[in-house]
Amino acid sequence: QVQLVESGGGLVQPGGSLRLSCAASGFTVTFYTLSWYRQAPGKERELVARITAVGFITDYSDSVQGRFTISRDNAKNTVYLQMNSLKPEDTAVYYCNAARLTKDYWGQGTQVTVSS
C-alpha cells in the first residue's frame, strides 16, 4: 500500500523553527520528484519547495526562499522540510507529494501554526 506520512508539525512562536518529515512506504522515492505544498484556510494549495530525483535540484516559492530548506534521504525513503524564521503567514496544513510520470502521491498533511 502506497503511503506518505508527514510528521513534525505543531505550534511555534514567530521566529521559531520546525522540521517536517515525510516518510514514504509501498514504493521507493529514488526516481520521484519530492515536494512540499501548503494550504492555509480559505486559500488554494500552493507549492512551497521541490527537490528533483536527479541532481537533487531544489526550487522554492518566493515567500519561503532563504528561510526553508528541502532535503531528501533516499536510503530512508524520506523527504524533509527545515523551516526557520517562521512567520504567522506560514500557518497552514503542509502536505508532501511524490510525483513521477503518471504517478502522483499525497500525504494526509500536518498542521503548522505560527502564533505567539
N, C-alpha and C positions, 0 to 999 in steps of 0.2 A: 504494500500500500504506500503510495507516494504521500509524503508529508513534509511540510515546512513548519517548524515550531519556533516562534520568536520568544525571547525572554530578555529580562533586564530593564524593562520599563518601570516607571514609578513616578513619585512626586519629588521634584528637586527645586531648589531655590534658583532664582535668576543668577546667572554667572557660574552655576554648578555644572557638573559633568555626569554623563551616564554612558554606559557601554551596552549596546544591544547586541544580542547574538541570535542567529537563526540557524538551527540545525536541520539538515535535510536527512530524510530516510526514504528507502524504497527506490532510490536512484542515486547516481553519482554526479556530483555537481561539476566535475572536472571540465566538461565541454559546454557548460552553461554560462551565459552572462547572468550575473547576480546583481540584484538591485534592491534598494530600499525606497519605498514610497511612504507618503503620509497623507492622512485625511483629517482635516480639522472640521469641527461641527459646522454644517451649512456650506462647506466648500467641497470642491472636487478633489479627487485623489491626485496628488502631484508627485513627480519623480524627485527624489532627494539626492540620490547618489547611485552610481552604477560602476561595476568593475567587470571587464571583459575576461573571457576564458583564456585568450591568447595574449600574452604580454602583460596581463593584469593592468590594463589601461583604465584609469579612473576618470569619472566625469561627475560634476556636482552642479546642483542648482545654484544660481547666484545668491540666494538667500542663506545658504549654508557654507558656501565656499570659504575656506580658511578656518572654519570652526569644526566641521565634521570630517571624519576620515573613514572611508570604507576599506575593508580588507577582507581577504578570504584565506582559508586554510583548507585546501582540497583534501589533505590527509584526514582531517576531522569532519569533512563534508559540511563545513560551516562558513557563514559569512558574518561579518561584524560591522557595527557602525559605532565608532567612537564619537561622542557628541560633547563638545566643550563650549564654554561661554554661552550656555543655554539662555534663551530669551523666552518671555511669555508667549510670543508668537510661534514658538516651536511646539507648543502644546497641540497634540494630535494623536491619533492612532497610527502607529508605524507598522507597515507591512513589508515583508520580504518577498521577493519574486525571483524565480529562476526561469530563464527563457532560452530556448534553443530550437531553431527551425519552427516546427508546428507545435512544439510543447511549451506550455506556459503554466507554471505552478505558483500558487499563492499561499502564504501563511494566514493564520487567523487574526493576526495583529496583536500589538502590545501597546498599552496606553502610556503616553509620556505627558506629564503635566508639569509645567514650569510656573511656579507661583510662590510668592512669599507669604 
